[in-house]
């Protein structure tokens, strides 16, 4: 997840240097989506619900 976020931030900064705000925003949104999917799909250490979710 770190690599995805770091690369997206780097890409977004490059786009901001070009004053391409839309592309910068898209880089960050894509990274947010991908890292959230990874985070949610991981099991918690105790075998219960995934991180950040609750049953109920």
N, CA, C and O atoms as CSV, one atom per row, in Angstrom:
chain,resi,resn,atom,element,x,y,z
A,1,UNK,N,N,0.826,-1.187,0.000
A,1,UNK,CA,C,0.000,0.000,0.000
A,1,UNK,C,C,0.877,1.262,0.000
A,1,UNK,O,O,0.555,2.265,-0.637
A,2,UNK,N,N,1.988,1.177,0.730
A,2,UNK,CA,C,2.874,2.339,0.784
A,2,UNK,C,C,3.389,2.695,-0.605
A,2,UNK,O,O,3.398,3.866,-0.982
A,3,UNK,N,N,3.813,1.703,-1.361
A,3,UNK,CA,C,4.362,1.949,-2.696
A,3,UNK,C,C,3.312,2.584,-3.610
A,3,UNK,O,O,3.622,3.488,-4.387
A,4,UNK,N,N,2.078,2.107,-3.513
A,4,UNK,CA,C,1.007,2.679,-4.327
A,4,UNK,C,C,0.803,4.146,-3.975
A,4,UNK,O,O,0.732,5.003,-4.856
A,5,UNK,N,N,0.709,4.427,-2.672
A,5,UNK,CA,C,0.488,5.809,-2.236
A,5,UNK,C,C,1.671,6.699,-2.594
A,5,UNK,O,O,1.479,7.812,-3.083
A,6,UNK,N,N,2.881,6.227,-2.359
A,6,UNK,CA,C,4.066,7.030,-2.645
A,6,UNK,C,C,4.158,7.365,-4.130
A,6,UNK,O,O,4.414,8.511,-4.497
A,7,UNK,N,N,3.951,6.371,-4.974
A,7,UNK,CA,C,4.033,6.605,-6.418
A,7,UNK,C,C,2.937,7.552,-6.897
A,7,UNK,O,O,3.174,8.392,-7.764
A,8,UNK,N,N,1.747,7.416,-6.337
A,8,UNK,CA,C,0.657,8.320,-6.724
A,8,UNK,C,C,0.960,9.752,-6.307
A,8,UNK,O,O,0.694,10.690,-7.058
A,9,UNK,N,N,1.508,9.921,-5.128
A,9,UNK,CA,C,1.873,11.265,-4.674
A,9,UNK,C,C,2.946,11.856,-5.585
A,9,UNK,O,O,2.870,13.027,-5.958
A,10,UNK,N,N,3.932,11.058,-5.939
A,10,UNK,CA,C,4.985,11.523,-6.854
A,10,UNK,C,C,4.399,11.925,-8.201
A,10,UNK,O,O,4.735,12.976,-8.746
A,11,UNK,N,N,3.521,11.082,-8.730
A,11,UNK,CA,C,2.877,11.388,-10.013
A,11,UNK,C,C,2.018,12.648,-9.912
A,11,UNK,O,O,2.026,13.488,-10.812
A,12,UNK,N,N,1.285,12.771,-8.818
A,12,UNK,CA,C,0.427,13.943,-8.629
A,12,UNK,C,C,1.261,15.221,-8.542
A,12,UNK,O,O,0.880,16.247,-9.105
A,13,UNK,N,N,2.386,15.168,-7.846
A,13,UNK,CA,C,3.257,16.343,-7.751
A,13,UNK,C,C,3.804,16.744,-9.117
A,13,UNK,O,O,3.915,17.931,-9.422
A,14,UNK,N,N,4.146,15.752,-9.936
A,14,UNK,CA,C,4.610,16.052,-11.295
A,14,UNK,C,C,3.508,16.743,-12.094
A,14,UNK,O,O,3.769,17.702,-12.820
A,15,UNK,N,N,2.283,16.253,-11.959
A,15,UNK,CA,C,1.163,16.869,-12.678
A,15,UNK,C,C,0.893,18.279,-12.160
A,15,UNK,O,O,0.568,19.172,-12.943
A,16,UNK,N,N,1.021,18.489,-10.860
A,16,UNK,CA,C,0.827,19.829,-10.310
A,16,UNK,C,C,1.893,20.795,-10.807
A,16,UNK,O,O,1.610,21.971,-11.034
A,17,UNK,N,N,3.124,20.303,-10.980
A,17,UNK,CA,C,4.179,21.143,-11.556
A,17,UNK,C,C,3.805,21.622,-12.954
A,17,UNK,O,O,4.199,22.710,-13.374
A,18,UNK,N,N,3.038,20.795,-13.674
A,18,UNK,CA,C,2.571,21.150,-15.017
A,18,UNK,C,C,1.241,21.905,-14.969
A,18,UNK,O,O,0.662,22.226,-16.006
A,19,UNK,N,N,0.770,22.182,-13.758
A,19,UNK,CA,C,-0.523,22.841,-13.519
A,19,UNK,C,C,-1.697,22.026,-14.049
A,19,UNK,O,O,-2.725,22.575,-14.447
A,20,UNK,N,N,-1.526,20.714,-14.046
A,20,UNK,CA,C,-2.575,19.810,-14.499
A,20,UNK,C,C,-3.284,19.238,-13.266
A,20,UNK,O,O,-3.029,18.107,-12.855
A,21,UNK,N,N,-4.170,20.036,-12.696
A,21,UNK,CA,C,-4.823,19.692,-11.437
A,21,UNK,C,C,-5.722,18.471,-11.592
A,21,UNK,O,O,-5.772,17.629,-10.695
A,22,UNK,N,N,-6.419,18.362,-12.690
A,22,UNK,CA,C,-7.309,17.222,-12.911
A,22,UNK,C,C,-6.562,15.901,-12.909
A,22,UNK,O,O,-7.018,14.932,-12.303
A,23,UNK,N,N,-5.424,15.850,-13.578
A,23,UNK,CA,C,-4.629,14.622,-13.620
A,23,UNK,C,C,-4.046,14.308,-12.245
A,23,UNK,O,O,-3.976,13.144,-11.851
A,24,UNK,N,N,-3.628,15.340,-11.516
A,24,UNK,CA,C,-3.095,15.141,-10.169
A,24,UNK,C,C,-4.169,14.550,-9.265
A,24,UNK,O,O,-3.911,13.618,-8.503
A,25,UNK,N,N,-5.352,15.092,-9.357
A,25,UNK,CA,C,-6.476,14.608,-8.554
A,25,UNK,C,C,-6.791,13.154,-8.901
A,25,UNK,O,O,-7.053,12.344,-8.012
A,26,UNK,N,N,-6.766,12.829,-10.177
A,26,UNK,CA,C,-7.058,11.472,-10.616
A,26,UNK,C,C,-6.011,10.481,-10.091
A,26,UNK,O,O,-6.363,9.374,-9.683
A,27,UNK,N,N,-4.743,10.862,-10.099
A,27,UNK,CA,C,-3.680,10.002,-9.550
A,27,UNK,C,C,-3.972,9.651,-8.097
A,27,UNK,O,O,-3.855,8.496,-7.689
A,28,UNK,N,N,-4.351,10.655,-7.329
A,28,UNK,CA,C,-4.606,10.445,-5.908
A,28,UNK,C,C,-5.872,9.627,-5.667
A,28,UNK,O,O,-5.905,8.783,-4.771
A,29,UNK,N,N,-6.905,9.870,-6.456
A,29,UNK,CA,C,-8.145,9.107,-6.300
A,29,UNK,C,C,-7.929,7.628,-6.624
A,29,UNK,O,O,-8.448,6.753,-5.932
A,30,UNK,N,N,-7.162,7.357,-7.678
A,30,UNK,CA,C,-6.866,5.967,-8.052
A,30,UNK,C,C,-6.099,5.264,-6.937
A,30,UNK,O,O,-6.402,4.122,-6.591
A,31,UNK,N,N,-5.111,5.945,-6.381
A,31,UNK,CA,C,-4.335,5.356,-5.293
A,31,UNK,C,C,-5.214,5.106,-4.077
A,31,UNK,O,O,-5.095,4.073,-3.418
A,32,UNK,N,N,-6.087,6.045,-3.784
A,32,UNK,CA,C,-7.003,5.881,-2.655
A,32,UNK,C,C,-7.868,4.639,-2.852
A,32,UNK,O,O,-8.045,3.847,-1.926
A,33,UNK,N,N,-8.395,4.474,-4.037
A,33,UNK,CA,C,-9.237,3.322,-4.331
A,33,UNK,C,C,-8.463,2.017,-4.183
A,33,UNK,O,O,-8.927,1.087,-3.524
A,34,UNK,N,N,-7.275,1.950,-4.800
A,34,UNK,CA,C,-6.494,0.710,-4.777
A,34,UNK,C,C,-6.023,0.357,-3.367
A,34,UNK,O,O,-6.100,-0.804,-2.965
A,35,UNK,N,N,-5.544,1.331,-2.622
A,35,UNK,CA,C,-5.072,1.028,-1.273
A,35,UNK,C,C,-6.234,0.652,-0.356
A,35,UNK,O,O,-6.082,-0.203,0.517
A,36,UNK,N,N,-7.383,1.277,-0.544
A,36,UNK,CA,C,-8.547,0.918,0.261
A,36,UNK,C,C,-8.983,-0.521,-0.026
A,36,UNK,O,O,-9.327,-1.262,0.895
A,37,UNK,N,N,-8.969,-0.911,-1.293
A,37,UNK,CA,C,-9.317,-2.279,-1.653
A,37,UNK,C,C,-8.367,-3.281,-1.002
A,37,UNK,O,O,-8.808,-4.306,-0.483
A,38,UNK,N,N,-7.085,-2.994,-1.025
A,38,UNK,CA,C,-6.099,-3.874,-0.398
A,38,UNK,C,C,-6.334,-3.933,1.105
A,38,UNK,O,O,-6.351,-5.014,1.694
A,39,UNK,N,N,-6.512,-2.791,1.713
A,39,UNK,CA,C,-6.689,-2.705,3.165
A,39,UNK,C,C,-7.922,-3.478,3.616
A,39,UNK,O,O,-7.864,-4.227,4.592
A,40,UNK,N,N,-9.017,-3.304,2.924
A,40,UNK,CA,C,-10.265,-3.970,3.295
A,40,UNK,C,C,-10.173,-5.476,3.071
A,40,UNK,O,O,-10.764,-6.248,3.827
A,41,UNK,N,N,-9.449,-5.899,2.054
A,41,UNK,CA,C,-9.383,-7.322,1.726
A,41,UNK,C,C,-8.474,-8.108,2.661
A,41,UNK,O,O,-8.521,-9.338,2.672
A,42,UNK,N,N,-7.656,-7.430,3.435
A,42,UNK,CA,C,-6.756,-8.118,4.365
A,42,UNK,C,C,-7.523,-8.580,5.594
A,42,UNK,O,O,-8.402,-7.878,6.093
A,43,UNK,N,N,-7.183,-9.761,6.072
A,43,UNK,CA,C,-7.780,-10.261,7.305
A,43,UNK,C,C,-7.087,-9.622,8.500
A,43,UNK,O,O,-5.910,-9.267,8.437
A,44,UNK,N,N,-7.830,-9.483,9.582
A,44,UNK,CA,C,-7.242,-8.967,10.810
A,44,UNK,C,C,-6.340,-10.034,11.425
A,44,UNK,O,O,-6.498,-11.216,11.120
A,45,UNK,N,N,-5.403,-9.644,12.280
A,45,UNK,CA,C,-4.469,-10.610,12.871
A,45,UNK,C,C,-5.148,-11.714,13.673
A,45,UNK,O,O,-4.615,-12.820,13.757
A,46,UNK,N,N,-6.309,-11.443,14.266
A,46,UNK,CA,C,-6.983,-12.451,15.076
A,46,UNK,C,C,-7.950,-13.322,14.272
A,46,UNK,O,O,-8.660,-14.146,14.848
A,47,UNK,N,N,-7.984,-13.151,12.967
A,47,UNK,CA,C,-8.840,-13.957,12.116
A,47,UNK,C,C,-10.286,-13.485,12.068
A,47,UNK,O,O,-11.144,-14.153,11.490
A,48,UNK,N,N,-10.553,-12.342,12.672
A,48,UNK,CA,C,-11.915,-11.798,12.709
A,48,UNK,C,C,-12.230,-11.002,11.476
A,48,UNK,O,O,-11.855,-11.381,10.366
A,49,UNK,N,N,-12.915,-9.901,11.663
A,49,UNK,CA,C,-13.310,-9.057,10.547
A,49,UNK,C,C,-12.098,-8.316,9.981
A,49,UNK,O,O,-11.119,-8.105,10.695
A,50,UNK,N,N,-12.151,-7.923,8.716
A,50,UNK,CA,C,-11.040,-7.141,8.144
A,50,UNK,C,C,-10.834,-5.839,8.901
A,50,UNK,O,O,-11.745,-5.330,9.554
A,51,UNK,N,N,-9.629,-5.313,8.803
A,51,UNK,CA,C,-9.312,-4.037,9.440
A,51,UNK,C,C,-10.323,-2.987,9.049
A,51,UNK,O,O,-10.737,-2.916,7.892
A,52,UNK,N,N,-10.724,-2.170,10.006
A,52,UNK,CA,C,-11.589,-1.038,9.706
A,52,UNK,C,C,-13.046,-1.382,9.462
A,52,UNK,O,O,-13.827,-0.509,9.083
A,53,UNK,N,N,-13.431,-2.633,9.671
A,53,UNK,CA,C,-14.828,-2.995,9.477
A,53,UNK,C,C,-15.341,-3.653,10.744
A,53,UNK,O,O,-14.559,-4.091,11.588
A,54,UNK,N,N,-16.631,-3.720,10.870
A,54,UNK,CA,C,-17.219,-4.399,12.025
A,54,UNK,C,C,-18.423,-5.189,11.571
A,54,UNK,O,O,-19.082,-4.838,10.592
A,55,UNK,N,N,-18.700,-6.241,12.277
A,55,UNK,CA,C,-19.893,-7.024,11.991
A,55,UNK,C,C,-21.038,-6.411,12.754
A,55,UNK,O,O,-20.904,-6.035,13.919
A,56,UNK,N,N,-22.169,-6.316,12.080
A,56,UNK,CA,C,-23.188,-5.907,12.837
A,56,UNK,C,C,-24.312,-5.186,12.775
A,56,UNK,O,O,-25.013,-5.049,13.777
